[in-house]
């Protein structure tokens, strides 16, 4: 499993935990929308970001949270943040 695949699996795990919807990992793709498909509220999104920050050792600014529309956006943001730190 590549680093990206491992990161994707961890992000999906956190997304499923944050969502009130009955979501299976195989139903989540990079184009899955956080609010429309997973029905994440603003509070759930903030909690998700805090969990992801802890998991991946990054800091995602409040303004950046608003721009996170899809799973792909989340992955790209984490990868960019890890690139900044490295």
C-alpha positions in Angstrom: 0.0 0.0 0.0 1.4 3.4 -1.0 1.7 6.3 1.4 -1.2 8.0 -0.4 -3.4 4.9 -0.2 -2.5 4.6 3.5 -3.4 8.3 4.1 -6.6 7.9 2.1 -7.6 4.9 4.2 -7.0 6.8 7.4 -8.9 9.9 6.2 -11.8 7.7 5.2 -11.8 6.0 8.6 -12.0 9.4 10.3 -14.7 10.6 7.9 -16.9 7.6 8.6 -16.5 8.1 12.3 -17.4 11.8 11.9 -20.5 11.2 9.8 -23.9 10.3 11.0 -24.6 8.5 7.8 -24.2 4.8 7.3 -21.2 4.9 5.1 -18.9 2.1 4.0 -15.3 2.7 3.0 -15.8 1.3 -0.5 -18.5 4.0 -1.0 -16.1 6.9 -0.4 -14.0 8.2 -3.3 -11.9 11.4 -3.8 -15.0 13.1 -5.3 -17.3 12.3 -2.3 -18.6 15.6 -0.9 -18.3 16.1 2.8 -21.5 18.1 3.3 -23.7 16.7 0.5 -22.8 13.1 0.5 -21.6 12.5 4.1 -23.9 15.1 5.6 -21.2 16.6 7.8 -22.3 19.6 9.9 -19.9 22.5 10.5 -19.2 21.1 14.0 -18.5 17.6 12.6 -16.2 19.1 10.0 -14.2 21.0 12.7 -14.0 17.9 14.8 -12.9 15.9 11.8 -10.2 18.4 11.0 -8.9 18.4 14.6 -8.7 14.6 14.5 -6.9 14.7 11.1 -4.5 17.3 12.5 -3.6 15.0 15.3 -3.4 11.9 13.0 -1.1 13.5 10.5 0.8 16.2 12.5 -0.5 19.1 10.5 -2.3 22.4 11.2 -5.3 23.3 9.0 -6.3 26.9 9.3 -10.0 27.8 9.9 -10.2 29.5 6.4 -8.9 26.3 4.8 -11.6 24.2 6.5 -14.3 26.1 4.5 -12.6 25.2 1.3 -12.7 21.5 2.0 -15.6 20.3 -0.1 -14.5 16.7 -1.1 -12.4 13.9 0.2 -9.9 14.7 -2.5 -9.7 18.3 -1.1 -8.9 16.9 2.4 -6.2 14.6 1.0 -4.6 17.4 -1.1 -4.6 19.7 1.9 -3.0 17.2 4.2 -0.4 16.3 1.6 0.4 20.0 1.0 0.7 20.6 4.7 3.0 17.6 5.1 5.1 18.9 2.2 5.4 22.3 4.0 6.7 20.6 7.1 9.1 18.4 5.3 
